[in-house]
Amino acid sequence: MNRLQLQSPQQVSPLANNHRASLPSQTPDDIQKWLVAYLAELLEVTNDDIDSHATFDSYGLDSVVVFGMAGDLENWLGHKLEPTLPYTYPTIAALAQYCGNAREMEEEEIVL
């Protein structure tokens, strides 16, 4: 796969506001859709060009962009995320699954 050309990090930060969540809790599927749309906009491609099982590295994302994405995702979700999560869960599908399940577990703990 060819690496796609990235915008500068300064151009990326407004993306979080463009994809703001409307619900207080998102499912893994919601998070995956957000991440696909985020990367598609960042890379200036269509959502269909983004493979949720490809690694972030395969898109040529450097650490500054990955940390920025994690921060924007944290803002969108409305709760704290470790900025290194995209390295622990290096695909859209894996990161979305983790974040969605972590949120569900967090909500269950609050109810208990």
MOPAC internal coordinates of N, CA, C and O (Angstrom, degrees):
PM7 1SCF
backbone

  N    0.0000 0     0.00 0     0.00 0    0    0    0
  C    1.4486 1     0.00 0     0.00 0    1    0    0
  C    1.5244 1   108.75 1     0.00 0    2    1    0
  O    1.2310 1   120.21 1   -45.72 1    3    2    1
  N    1.2990 1   117.20 1   134.28 1    3    2    1
  C    1.4533 1   121.40 1   177.38 1    5    3    2
  C    1.5117 1   109.72 1   -75.97 1    6    5    3
  O    1.2310 1   121.19 1   -37.56 1    7    6    5
  N    1.3120 1   115.33 1   142.44 1    7    6    5
  C    1.4629 1   119.66 1   175.84 1    9    7    6
  C    1.5241 1   108.70 1   -73.43 1   10    9    7
  O    1.2310 1   120.93 1   -42.03 1   11   10    9
  N    1.3035 1   115.83 1   137.97 1   11   10    9
  C    1.4522 1   120.53 1  -179.43 1   13   11   10
  C    1.5185 1   110.04 1   -91.50 1   14   13   11
  O    1.2310 1   120.22 1   -27.57 1   15   14   13
  N    1.2949 1   117.19 1   152.43 1   15   14   13
  C    1.4557 1   122.50 1  -179.82 1   17   15   14
  C    1.5224 1   109.91 1   -75.12 1   18   17   15
  O    1.2310 1   119.83 1   -50.26 1   19   18   17
  N    1.3230 1   117.92 1   129.74 1   19   18   17
  C    1.4585 1   123.22 1  -179.31 1   21   19   18
  C    1.5130 1   111.08 1   -96.36 1   22   21   19
  O    1.2310 1   121.27 1   -28.30 1   23   22   21
  N    1.3173 1   115.17 1   151.70 1   23   22   21
  C    1.4526 1   120.55 1   169.31 1   25   23   22
  C    1.5190 1   107.33 1   -77.99 1   26   25   23
  O    1.2310 1   120.65 1   -15.26 1   27   26   25
  N    1.3083 1   116.37 1   164.74 1   27   26   25
  C    1.4571 1   119.62 1   177.43 1   29   27   26
  C    1.5212 1   109.75 1   -70.14 1   30   29   27
  O    1.2310 1   119.35 1   -25.67 1   31   30   29
  N    1.3448 1   118.85 1   154.33 1   31   30   29
  C    1.4683 1   121.54 1   179.97 1   33   31   30
  C    1.5263 1   112.86 1   -56.76 1   34   33   31
  O    1.2310 1   120.02 1   148.36 1   35   34   33
  N    1.3341 1   117.57 1   -31.64 1   35   34   33
  C    1.4643 1   119.67 1   179.38 1   37   35   34
  C    1.5222 1   111.42 1   -63.98 1   38   37   35
  O    1.2310 1   120.03 1   151.48 1   39   38   37
  N    1.3264 1   117.54 1   -28.52 1   39   38   37
  C    1.4561 1   120.84 1  -179.82 1   41   39   38
  C    1.5206 1   111.96 1   -82.77 1   42   41   39
  O    1.2310 1   120.03 1   167.82 1   43   42   41
  N    1.3247 1   117.54 1   -12.18 1   43   42   41
  C    1.4538 1   121.70 1  -174.11 1   45   43   42
  C    1.5138 1   112.90 1   -85.57 1   46   45   43
  O    1.2310 1   119.09 1   143.78 1   47   46   45
  N    1.3105 1   119.33 1   -36.22 1   47   46   45
  C    1.4562 1   122.02 1  -170.83 1   49   47   46
  C    1.5247 1   115.25 1   -54.29 1   50   49   47
  O    1.2310 1   118.07 1   145.94 1   51   50   49
  N    1.3315 1   121.29 1   -34.06 1   51   50   49
  C    1.4689 1   119.25 1   178.04 1   53   51   50
  C    1.5242 1   113.90 1   -66.13 1   54   53   51
  O    1.2310 1   119.28 1   166.58 1   55   54   53
  N    1.3159 1   118.99 1   -13.42 1   55   54   53
  C    1.4567 1   120.78 1  -177.05 1   57   55   54
  C    1.5152 1   112.72 1   -60.71 1   58   57   55
  O    1.2310 1   119.90 1   145.20 1   59   58   57
  N    1.3025 1   117.79 1   -34.80 1   59   58   57
  C    1.4604 1   120.47 1  -177.81 1   61   59   58
  C    1.5273 1   110.32 1   -59.61 1   62   61   59
  O    1.2310 1   120.08 1   140.49 1   63   62   61
  N    1.3080 1   117.46 1   -39.51 1   63   62   61
  C    1.4601 1   120.64 1  -179.59 1   65   63   62
  C    1.5189 1   111.82 1   -71.22 1   66   65   63
  O    1.2310 1   120.11 1   149.77 1   67   66   65
  N    1.3334 1   117.39 1   -30.23 1   67   66   65
  C    1.4601 1   120.88 1  -179.24 1   69   67   66
  C    1.5222 1   112.61 1   -70.64 1   70   69   67
  O    1.2310 1   120.29 1   158.39 1   71   70   69
  N    1.3107 1   117.06 1   -21.61 1   71   70   69
  C    1.4548 1   121.20 1  -175.66 1   73   71   70
  C    1.5291 1   110.90 1  -122.26 1   74   73   71
  O    1.2310 1   120.19 1  -144.18 1   75   74   73
  N    1.2993 1   117.25 1    35.82 1   75   74   73
  C    1.4605 1   123.08 1  -176.03 1   77   75   74
  C    1.5285 1   110.48 1   -63.34 1   78   77   75
  O    1.2310 1   120.26 1   -42.91 1   79   78   77
  N    1.3202 1   117.11 1   137.09 1   79   78   77
  C    1.4630 1   122.65 1   179.90 1   81   79   78
  C    1.5130 1   110.50 1   -71.87 1   82   81   79
  O    1.2310 1   120.57 1   -34.47 1   83   82   81
  N    1.3168 1   116.52 1   145.53 1   83   82   81
  C    1.4541 1   120.11 1   176.80 1   85   83   82
  C    1.5197 1   111.04 1  -103.97 1   86   85   83
  O    1.2310 1   120.02 1   165.34 1   87   86   85
  N    1.3137 1   117.56 1   -14.66 1   87   86   85
  C    1.4499 1   121.44 1   179.94 1   89   87   86
  C    1.5146 1   110.17 1  -107.34 1   90   89   87
  O    1.2310 1   119.85 1   -29.35 1   91   90   89
  N    1.3414 1   117.90 1   150.65 1   91   90   89
  C    1.4516 1   119.77 1  -178.69 1   93   91   90
  C    1.5269 1   113.64 1   -69.96 1   94   93   91
  O    1.2310 1   119.70 1   157.67 1   95   94   93
  N    1.3274 1   118.18 1   -22.33 1   95   94   93
  C    1.4548 1   121.59 1  -177.83 1   97   95   94
  C    1.5204 1   109.20 1  -137.10 1   98   97   95
  O    1.2310 1   120.74 1   -49.20 1   99   98   97
  N    1.3283 1   116.20 1   130.80 1   99   98   97
  C    1.4523 1   120.18 1  -177.62 1  101   99   98
  C    1.5231 1   110.69 1  -110.33 1  102  101   99
  O    1.2310 1   121.06 1   -34.41 1  103  102  101
  N    1.3139 1   115.57 1   145.59 1  103  102  101
  C    1.4621 1   121.87 1   177.16 1  105  103  102
  C    1.5256 1   108.92 1   -82.84 1  106  105  103
  O    1.2310 1   119.97 1   -14.28 1  107  106  105
  N    1.3358 1   117.67 1   165.72 1  107  106  105
  C    1.4617 1   118.86 1   174.33 1  109  107  106
  C    1.5349 1   112.32 1   -54.77 1  110  109  107
  O    1.2310 1   120.08 1   142.87 1  111  110  109
  N    1.3280 1   117.46 1   -37.13 1  111  110  109
  C    1.4685 1   120.59 1   178.71 1  113  111  110
  C    1.5261 1   111.20 1   -64.92 1  114  113  111
  O    1.2310 1   119.99 1   138.00 1  115  114  113
  N    1.3368 1   117.63 1   -42.00 1  115  114  113
  C    1.4665 1   121.34 1   177.04 1  117  115  114
  C    1.5276 1   110.60 1   -60.36 1  118  117  115
  O    1.2310 1   121.13 1   136.20 1  119  118  117
  N    1.3165 1   115.44 1   -43.80 1  119  118  117
  C    1.4629 1   120.95 1  -178.29 1  121  119  118
  C    1.5277 1   109.96 1   -66.80 1  122  121  119
  O    1.2310 1   120.55 1   139.13 1  123  122  121
  N    1.3089 1   116.55 1   -40.87 1  123  122  121
  C    1.4645 1   120.12 1   178.25 1  125  123  122
  C    1.5189 1   110.54 1   -61.60 1  126  125  123
  O    1.2310 1   120.01 1   135.67 1  127  126  125
  N    1.3237 1   117.60 1   -44.33 1  127  126  125
  C    1.4698 1   121.05 1   178.68 1  129  127  126
  C    1.5215 1   110.81 1   -61.79 1  130  129  127
  O    1.2310 1   120.46 1   139.27 1  131  130  129
  N    1.3409 1   116.72 1   -40.73 1  131  130  129
  C    1.4629 1   120.69 1   178.78 1  133  131  130
  C    1.5310 1   110.28 1   -62.74 1  134  133  131
  O    1.2310 1   120.66 1   133.76 1  135  134  133
  N    1.3363 1   116.34 1   -46.24 1  135  134  133
  C    1.4646 1   120.57 1  -179.11 1  137  135  134
  C    1.5303 1   111.59 1   -63.89 1  138  137  135
  O    1.2310 1   120.21 1   139.49 1  139  138  137
  N    1.3220 1   117.21 1   -40.51 1  139  138  137
  C    1.4703 1   120.80 1   177.52 1  141  139  138
  C    1.5303 1   109.49 1   -61.40 1  142  141  139
  O    1.2310 1   120.31 1   131.40 1  143  142  141
  N    1.3265 1   117.01 1   -48.60 1  143  142  141
  C    1.4663 1   121.08 1   179.83 1  145  143  142
  C    1.5280 1   110.76 1   -62.87 1  146  145  143
  O    1.2310 1   120.52 1   139.85 1  147  146  145
  N    1.3156 1   116.61 1   -40.15 1  147  146  145
  C    1.4697 1   121.74 1   179.24 1  149  147  146
  C    1.5210 1   110.45 1   -60.54 1  150  149  147
  O    1.2310 1   120.56 1   128.02 1  151  150  149
  N    1.3416 1   116.53 1   -51.98 1  151  150  149
  C    1.4623 1   119.77 1  -178.74 1  153  151  150
  C    1.5269 1   111.76 1   -66.35 1  154  153  151
  O    1.2310 1   120.32 1   141.89 1  155  154  153
  N    1.3173 1   116.98 1   -38.11 1  155  154  153
  C    1.4640 1   119.73 1   178.77 1  157  155  154
  C    1.5259 1   110.29 1   -60.94 1  158  157  155
  O    1.2310 1   120.55 1   135.78 1  159  158  157
  N    1.3109 1   116.55 1   -44.22 1  159  158  157
  C    1.4637 1   119.72 1   178.90 1  161  159  158
  C    1.5246 1   110.54 1   -67.60 1  162  161  159
  O    1.2310 1   120.31 1   137.11 1  163  162  161
  N    1.3067 1   117.02 1   -42.89 1  163  162  161
  C    1.4612 1   121.66 1   178.96 1  165  163  162
  C    1.5216 1   111.93 1   -59.37 1  166  165  163
  O    1.2310 1   120.98 1   136.06 1  167  166  165
  N    1.3220 1   115.74 1   -43.94 1  167  166  165
  C    1.4585 1   121.57 1  -175.80 1  169  167  166
  C    1.5315 1   113.17 1   -89.37 1  170  169  167
  O    1.2310 1   121.09 1   176.28 1  171  170  169
  N    1.3361 1   115.52 1    -3.72 1  171  170  169
  C    1.4644 1   122.34 1  -179.66 1  173  171  170
  C    1.5242 1   111.59 1    58.70 1  174  173  171
  O    1.2310 1   121.35 1  -129.99 1  175  174  173
  N    1.3320 1   115.02 1    50.01 1  175  174  173
  C    1.4619 1   123.14 1   175.91 1  177  175  174
  C    1.5266 1   107.37 1  -131.12 1  178  177  175
  O    1.2310 1   120.30 1    -2.91 1  179  178  177
  N    1.3240 1   117.02 1   177.09 1  179  178  177
  C    1.4627 1   119.95 1   176.58 1  181  179  178
  C    1.5263 1   109.79 1   -84.81 1  182  181  179
  O    1.2310 1   120.54 1   -19.12 1  183  182  181
  N    1.3093 1   116.57 1   160.88 1  183  182  181
  C    1.4695 1   121.31 1   176.45 1  185  183  182
  C    1.5245 1   110.82 1   -56.87 1  186  185  183
  O    1.2310 1   120.24 1   145.39 1  187  186  185
  N    1.3336 1   117.15 1   -34.61 1  187  186  185
  C    1.4612 1   121.19 1  -179.61 1  189  187  186
  C    1.5310 1   112.57 1   -65.92 1  190  189  187
  O    1.2310 1   120.29 1   159.56 1  191  190  189
  N    1.3313 1   117.05 1   -20.44 1  191  190  189
  C    1.4610 1   120.99 1   178.90 1  193  191  190
  C    1.5249 1   112.85 1   -80.43 1  194  193  191
  O    1.2310 1   120.41 1   171.69 1  195  194  193
  N    1.3141 1   116.82 1    -8.31 1  195  194  193
  C    1.4633 1   121.33 1  -177.47 1  197  195  194
  C    1.5243 1   109.04 1   -97.89 1  198  197  195
  O    1.2310 1   120.86 1   -54.76 1  199  198  197
  N    1.3245 1   115.95 1   125.24 1  199  198  197
  C    1.4598 1   123.16 1   177.51 1  201  199  198
  C    1.5238 1   108.07 1   -99.40 1  202  201  199
  O    1.2310 1   120.24 1   -64.83 1  203  202  201
  N    1.3175 1   117.15 1   115.17 1  203  202  201
  C    1.4669 1   120.50 1  -176.13 1  205  203  202
  C    1.5242 1   113.30 1   -68.21 1  206  205  203
  O    1.2310 1   120.29 1   170.26 1  207  206  205
  N    1.3408 1   117.05 1    -9.74 1  207  206  205
  C    1.4675 1   120.08 1   178.50 1  209  207  206
  C    1.5266 1   112.35 1  -104.70 1  210  209  207
  O    1.2310 1   120.23 1   179.85 1  211  210  209
  N    1.3220 1   117.16 1    -0.15 1  211  210  209
  C    1.4678 1   121.16 1   175.10 1  213  211  210
  C    1.5293 1   108.58 1   -81.69 1  214  213  211
  O    1.2310 1   120.63 1   -31.88 1  215  214  213
  N    1.3099 1   116.40 1   148.12 1  215  214  213
  C    1.4670 1   119.44 1   179.54 1  217  215  214
  C    1.5258 1   110.09 1   -72.79 1  218  217  215
  O    1.2310 1   121.59 1   -26.79 1  219  218  217
  N    1.3301 1   114.55 1   153.21 1  219  218  217
  C    1.4593 1   119.53 1   176.14 1  221  219  218
  C    1.5293 1   109.47 1   -59.18 1  222  221  219
  O    1.2310 1   120.60 1   142.81 1  223  222  221
  N    1.3215 1   116.45 1   -37.19 1  223  222  221
  C    1.4591 1   121.54 1   179.09 1  225  223  222
  C    1.5257 1   111.75 1   -60.17 1  226  225  223
  O    1.2310 1   120.10 1   146.07 1  227  226  225
  N    1.3227 1   117.42 1   -33.93 1  227  226  225
  C    1.4717 1   120.33 1  -178.70 1  229  227  226
  C    1.5329 1   111.86 1   -66.29 1  230  229  227
  O    1.2310 1   120.30 1   162.05 1  231  230  229
  N    1.3347 1   117.03 1   -17.95 1  231  230  229
  C    1.4596 1   121.25 1   176.59 1  233  231  230
  C    1.5255 1   111.77 1   -92.21 1  234  233  231
  O    1.2310 1   120.50 1  -178.11 1  235  234  233
  N    1.3288 1   116.65 1     1.89 1  235  234  233
  C    1.4548 1   120.67 1   177.81 1  237  235  234
  C    1.5126 1   114.16 1    77.73 1  238  237  235
  O    1.2310 1   120.29 1  -156.83 1  239  238  237
  N    1.3349 1   117.04 1    23.17 1  239  238  237
  C    1.4581 1   120.40 1  -179.61 1  241  239  238
  C    1.5255 1   109.98 1   -76.65 1  242  241  239
  O    1.2310 1   120.42 1   -54.24 1  243  242  241
  N    1.3190 1   116.81 1   125.76 1  243  242  241
  C    1.4583 1   119.08 1   176.47 1  245  243  242
  C    1.5290 1   109.24 1   -88.62 1  246  245  243
  O    1.2310 1   120.64 1    -4.44 1  247  246  245
  N    1.3270 1   116.38 1   175.56 1  247  246  245
  C    1.4663 1   120.36 1  -173.70 1  249  247  246
  C    1.5236 1   112.09 1   -63.07 1  250  249  247
  O    1.2310 1   119.25 1   145.57 1  251  250  249
  N    1.3128 1   119.04 1   -34.43 1  251  250  249
  C    1.4609 1   121.42 1   179.38 1  253  251  250
  C    1.5279 1   109.93 1   -62.96 1  254  253  251
  O    1.2310 1   120.60 1   135.30 1  255  254  253
  N    1.3119 1   116.46 1   -44.70 1  255  254  253
  C    1.4672 1   120.97 1  -179.80 1  257  255  254
  C    1.5294 1   110.34 1   -68.21 1  258  257  255
  O    1.2310 1   120.18 1   138.38 1  259  258  257
  N    1.3364 1   117.25 1   -41.62 1  259  258  257
  C    1.4686 1   120.89 1  -179.77 1  261  259  258
  C    1.5255 1   110.66 1   -63.64 1  262  261  259
  O    1.2310 1   120.02 1   136.00 1  263  262  261
  N    1.3402 1   117.57 1   -44.00 1  263  262  261
  C    1.4611 1   119.93 1   178.15 1  265  263  262
  C    1.5281 1   111.04 1   -65.62 1  266  265  263
  O    1.2310 1   120.61 1   142.82 1  267  266  265
  N    1.3406 1   116.44 1   -37.18 1  267  266  265
  C    1.4637 1   119.87 1   176.25 1  269  267  266
  C    1.5186 1   111.86 1   -63.80 1  270  269  267
  O    1.2310 1   120.92 1   138.36 1  271  270  269
  N    1.3369 1   115.84 1   -41.64 1  271  270  269
  C    1.4657 1   120.62 1   177.87 1  273  271  270
  C    1.5286 1   110.03 1   -61.98 1  274  273  271
  O    1.2310 1   120.36 1   136.42 1  275  274  273
  N    1.3330 1   116.92 1   -43.58 1  275  274  273
  C    1.4662 1   120.75 1   179.63 1  277  275  274
  C    1.5286 1   110.16 1   -62.13 1  278  277  275
  O    1.2310 1   120.23 1   140.01 1  279  278  277
  N    1.3265 1   117.16 1   -39.99 1  279  278  277
  C    1.4660 1   120.66 1   178.06 1  281  279  278
  C    1.5166 1   112.22 1   -66.36 1  282  281  279
  O    1.2310 1   120.53 1   138.90 1  283  282  281
  N    1.3309 1   116.59 1   -41.10 1  283  282  281
  C    1.4656 1   119.99 1   177.98 1  285  283  282
  C    1.5231 1   110.91 1   -66.62 1  286  285  283
  O    1.2310 1   120.60 1   141.61 1  287  286  285
  N    1.3326 1   116.46 1   -38.39 1  287  286  285
  C    1.4627 1   120.20 1   176.94 1  289  287  286
  C    1.5274 1   109.84 1   -64.87 1  290  289  287
  O    1.2310 1   120.21 1   137.97 1  291  290  289
  N    1.3036 1   117.20 1   -42.03 1  291  290  289
  C    1.4721 1   121.84 1   176.95 1  293  291  290
  C    1.5267 1   110.38 1   -57.75 1  294  293  291
  O    1.2310 1   120.39 1   133.68 1  295  294  293
  N    1.3251 1   116.86 1   -46.32 1  295  294  293
  C    1.4699 1   120.67 1   178.52 1  297  295  294
  C    1.5229 1   111.24 1   -62.54 1  298  297  295
  O    1.2310 1   120.35 1   137.87 1  299  298  297
  N    1.3137 1   116.95 1   -42.13 1  299  298  297
  C    1.4648 1   121.35 1  -179.15 1  301  299  298
  C    1.5252 1   111.54 1   -65.40 1  302  301  299
  O    1.2310 1   121.05 1   138.33 1  303  302  301
  N    1.3242 1   115.59 1   -41.67 1  303  302  301
  C    1.4650 1   119.78 1  -179.64 1  305  303  302
  C    1.5275 1   112.10 1   -74.54 1  306  305  303
  O    1.2310 1   120.76 1   152.66 1  307  306  305
  N    1.3139 1   116.15 1   -27.34 1  307  306  305
  C    1.4573 1   119.81 1   179.52 1  309  307  306
  C    1.5171 1   114.08 1    81.44 1  310  309  307
  O    1.2310 1   120.14 1  -159.64 1  311  310  309
  N    1.3188 1   117.34 1    20.36 1  311  310  309
  C    1.4661 1   120.20 1   173.78 1  313  311  310
  C    1.5177 1   110.17 1  -149.84 1  314  313  311
  O    1.2310 1   121.30 1   -21.39 1  315  314  313
  N    1.3214 1   115.13 1   158.61 1  315  314  313
  C    1.4651 1   123.19 1  -173.61 1  317  315  314
  C    1.5226 1   112.10 1   -64.16 1  318  317  315
  O    1.2310 1   121.20 1   -44.64 1  319  318  317
  N    1.3436 1   115.32 1   135.36 1  319  318  317
  C    1.4595 1   122.55 1   173.15 1  321  319  318
  C    1.5177 1   108.32 1  -127.55 1  322  321  319
  O    1.2310 1   120.70 1   -33.48 1  323  322  321
  N    1.3091 1   116.27 1   146.52 1  323  322  321
  C    1.4569 1   120.20 1   172.89 1  325  323  322
  C    1.5306 1   107.33 1   -69.72 1  326  325  323
  O    1.2310 1   119.79 1   -48.19 1  327  326  325
  N    1.3245 1   118.00 1   131.81 1  327  326  325
  C    1.4676 1   119.59 1  -177.44 1  329  327  326
  C    1.5278 1   113.44 1   -66.17 1  330  329  327
  O    1.2310 1   119.85 1   164.49 1  331  330  329
  N    1.3225 1   117.89 1   -15.51 1  331  330  329
  C    1.4674 1   120.86 1  -179.56 1  333  331  330
  C    1.5313 1   113.00 1   -90.55 1  334  333  331
  O    1.2310 1   119.73 1  -178.72 1  335  334  333
  N    1.3198 1   118.13 1     1.28 1  335  334  333
  C    1.4704 1   120.38 1  -178.69 1  337  335  334
  C    1.5267 1   114.02 1   -54.01 1  338  337  335
  O    1.2310 1   118.96 1   141.37 1  339  338  337
  N    1.3469 1   119.58 1   -38.63 1  339  338  337
  C    1.4727 1   117.83 1   178.34 1  341  339  338
  C    1.5314 1   113.57 1   -63.60 1  342  341  339
  O    1.2310 1   119.90 1   162.99 1  343  342  341
  N    1.3139 1   117.79 1   -17.01 1  343  342  341
  C    1.4620 1   119.76 1   175.94 1  345  343  342
  C    1.5316 1   110.51 1   -86.90 1  346  345  343
  O    1.2310 1   120.47 1   148.02 1  347  346  345
  N    1.3115 1   116.72 1   -31.98 1  347  346  345
  C    1.4615 1   121.17 1   176.49 1  349  347  346
  C    1.5255 1   110.58 1   -75.89 1  350  349  347
  O    1.2310 1   120.54 1   142.88 1  351  350  349
  N    1.3239 1   116.58 1   -37.12 1  351  350  349
  C    1.4716 1   123.92 1   178.66 1  353  351  350
  C    1.5283 1   106.27 1  -121.06 1  354  353  351
  O    1.2310 1   120.00 1   -96.10 1  355  354  353
  N    1.3507 1   117.61 1    83.90 1  355  354  353
  C    1.4690 1   121.69 1  -164.92 1  357  355  354
  C    1.5295 1   117.39 1   -82.05 1  358  357  355
  O    1.2310 1   119.96 1  -168.56 1  359  358  357
  N    1.3273 1   117.68 1    11.44 1  359  358  357
  C    1.4627 1   119.81 1   174.77 1  361  359  358
  C    1.5199 1   108.99 1  -127.49 1  362  361  359
  O    1.2310 1   120.40 1   -18.84 1  363  362  361
  N    1.3082 1   116.85 1   161.16 1  363  362  361
  C    1.4616 1   121.07 1   176.74 1  365  363  362
  C    1.5232 1   109.95 1   -57.98 1  366  365  363
  O    1.2310 1   120.52 1   133.10 1  367  366  365
  N    1.3270 1   116.61 1   -46.90 1  367  366  365
  C    1.4694 1   120.41 1  -177.29 1  369  367  366
  C    1.5267 1   111.31 1   -61.30 1  370  369  367
  O    1.2310 1   120.20 1   134.96 1  371  370  369
  N    1.3217 1   117.23 1   -45.04 1  371  370  369
  C    1.4730 1   120.53 1  -178.49 1  373  371  370
  C    1.5220 1   111.06 1   -67.05 1  374  373  371
  O    1.2310 1   119.92 1   135.94 1  375  374  373
  N    1.3268 1   117.76 1   -44.06 1  375  374  373
  C    1.4605 1   121.34 1  -179.47 1  377  375  374
  C    1.5271 1   110.97 1   -65.45 1  378  377  375
  O    1.2310 1   120.57 1   137.55 1  379  378  377
  N    1.3227 1   116.51 1   -42.45 1  379  378  377
  C    1.4698 1   120.63 1   179.42 1  381  379  378
  C    1.5255 1   110.99 1   -63.70 1  382  381  379
  O    1.2310 1   120.49 1   137.28 1  383  382  381
  N    1.3184 1   116.67 1   -42.72 1  383  382  381
  C    1.4613 1   120.66 1   179.28 1  385  383  382
  C    1.5217 1   110.47 1   -62.27 1  386  385  383
  O    1.2310 1   120.48 1   133.11 1  387  386  385
  N    1.3248 1   116.69 1   -46.89 1  387  386  385
  C    1.4606 1   120.43 1   179.66 1  389  387  386
  C    1.5298 1   110.88 1   -60.83 1  390  389  387
  O    1.2310 1   120.29 1   129.22 1  391  390  389
  N    1.3252 1   117.05 1   -50.78 1  391  390  389
  C    1.4701 1   120.46 1  -176.86 1  393  391  390
  C    1.5239 1   111.93 1   -63.10 1  394  393  391
  O    1.2310 1   120.12 1   138.98 1  395  394  393
  N    1.3221 1   117.38 1   -41.02 1  395  394  393
  C    1.4629 1   120.66 1   178.50 1  397  395  394
  C    1.5099 1   112.06 1   -65.78 1  398  397  395
  O    1.2310 1   120.24 1   138.01 1  399  398  397
  N    1.3207 1   117.15 1   -41.99 1  399  398  397
  C    1.4620 1   120.86 1   179.21 1  401  399  398
  C    1.5146 1   111.83 1   -71.78 1  402  401  399
  O    1.2310 1   120.09 1   143.20 1  403  402  401
  N    1.3229 1   117.43 1   -36.80 1  403  402  401
  C    1.4676 1   120.84 1   178.49 1  405  403  402
  C    1.5260 1   109.70 1   -63.15 1  406  405  403
  O    1.2310 1   120.64 1   139.71 1  407  406  405
  N    1.3275 1   116.38 1   -40.29 1  407  406  405
  C    1.4670 1   120.66 1   179.39 1  409  407  406
  C    1.5327 1   110.61 1   -65.59 1  410  409  407
  O    1.2310 1   120.47 1   138.40 1  411  410  409
  N    1.3410 1   116.70 1   -41.60 1  411  410  409
  C    1.4650 1   120.32 1   178.03 1  413  411  410
  C    1.5309 1   110.90 1   -62.60 1  414  413  411
  O    1.2310 1   120.18 1   137.41 1  415  414  413
  N    1.3271 1   117.26 1   -42.59 1  415  414  413
  C    1.4646 1   120.54 1   178.81 1  417  415  414
  C    1.5212 1   110.76 1   -65.29 1  418  417  415
  O    1.2310 1   120.23 1   141.10 1  419  418  417
  N    1.3350 1   117.17 1   -38.90 1  419  418  417
  C    1.4553 1   122.12 1   178.32 1  421  419  418
  C    1.5276 1   110.12 1   -62.15 1  422  421  419
  O    1.2310 1   120.02 1   136.91 1  423  422  421
  N    1.3240 1   117.57 1   -43.09 1  423  422  421
  C    1.4632 1   121.68 1  -179.79 1  425  423  422
  C    1.5329 1   110.54 1   -66.74 1  426  425  423
  O    1.2310 1   119.64 1   141.35 1  427  426  425
  N    1.3328 1   118.30 1   -38.65 1  427  426  425
  C    1.4563 1   120.84 1   178.31 1  429  427  426
  C    1.5200 1   110.81 1   -64.65 1  430  429  427
  O    1.2310 1   119.46 1   141.42 1  431  430  429
  N    1.3207 1   118.64 1   -38.58 1  431  430  429
  C    1.4619 1   121.77 1   178.01 1  433  431  430
  C    1.5052 1   111.59 1   -63.63 1  434  433  431
  O    1.2310 1   119.91 1   142.49 1  435  434  433
  N    1.3304 1   117.78 1   -37.51 1  435  434  433
  C    1.4554 1   122.17 1   179.04 1  437  435  434
  C    1.5277 1   110.27 1   -65.79 1  438  437  435
  O    1.2310 1   120.32 1   140.04 1  439  438  437
  N    1.3297 1   116.99 1   -39.96 1  439  438  437
  C    1.4574 1   121.57 1  -179.29 1  441  439  438
  C    1.5192 1   110.79 1   -66.88 1  442  441  439
  O    1.2310 1   120.42 1   141.27 1  443  442  441
  N    1.3377 1   116.80 1   -38.73 1  443  442  441
  C    1.4612 1   120.96 1  -179.88 1  445  443  442
  C    1.4859 1   108.63 1   -67.29 1  446  445  443
  O    1.2310 1   120.10 1   180.00 1  447  446  445

